[in-house]
Amino acid sequence: MLTGQLEETKSQLEATEKAYKSTHIELTEAVERISELSAANSTLQAAKRKVDTELQTAHVRIVTVL
């Protein structure tokens, strides 16, 4: 009976370790994706600021001409 319990415990441990490794891989991929998206977001925010500035400049020029 003790041998059966030991085998069951080993099996559960292996399943837990496998789940841990899988979860760790998913976490690593998620962190990498977050980093990529943060970088893309920063780039887009900078582009938006540039466009906003250009639009404001164009607006001032139009108002000046009128």
MIZA-207515 format. One record per residue (C-alpha): x, y, z. Coordinates in steps of 0.1 Angstrom, whole numbers, always signed. Example, Ala and Ser with C-alpha at 12.3 -4.5 7.8 and 13.67 -1.06 7.14 Angstrom:
2
R, px, py, pz
R, +123, -45, +78
R, +137, -11, +71
//
This chain:
66
R, px, py, pz
R, +0, +0, +0
R, +28, +24, +8
R, +44, +17, -26
R, +12, +26, -43
R, +10, +59, -24
R, +46, +66, -32
R, +40, +60, -69
R, +9, +82, -68
R, +28, +110, -51
R, +56, +108, -77
R, +30, +109, -104
R, +14, +140, -89
R, +48, +156, -84
R, +57, +150, -121
R, +23, +164, -132
R, +29, +195, -110
R, +64, +200, -123
R, +51, +198, -159
R, +23, +223, -152
R, +49, +246, -135
R, +72, +245, -165
R, +43, +251, -189
R, +31, +280, -168
R, +66, +294, -165
R, +69, +293, -203
R, +36, +310, -207
R, +46, +337, -182
R, +79, +343, -200
R, +61, +347, -233
R, +35, +370, -218
R, +63, +392, -203
R, +80, +394, -237
R, +48, +403, -254
R, +40, +430, -228
R, +75, +444, -234
R, +70, +444, -272
R, +36, +461, -269
R, +49, +487, -244
R, +76, +496, -269
R, +51, +498, -297
R, +28, +519, -276
R, +57, +543, -268
R, +65, +546, -305
R, +29, +553, -313
R, +26, +579, -286
R, +56, +597, -299
R, +42, +596, -334
R, +9, +610, -322
R, +26, +638, -304
R, +45, +647, -336
R, +13, +646, -356
R, -5, +667, -330
R, +23, +693, -331
R, +22, +694, -369
R, -16, +698, -369
R, -13, +726, -344
R, +13, +743, -365
R, -8, +739, -396
R, -38, +753, -378
R, -19, +784, -367
R, -7, +789, -403
R, -43, +787, -416
R, -56, +811, -390
R, -27, +835, -398
R, -35, +834, -435
R, -72, +840, -429
//
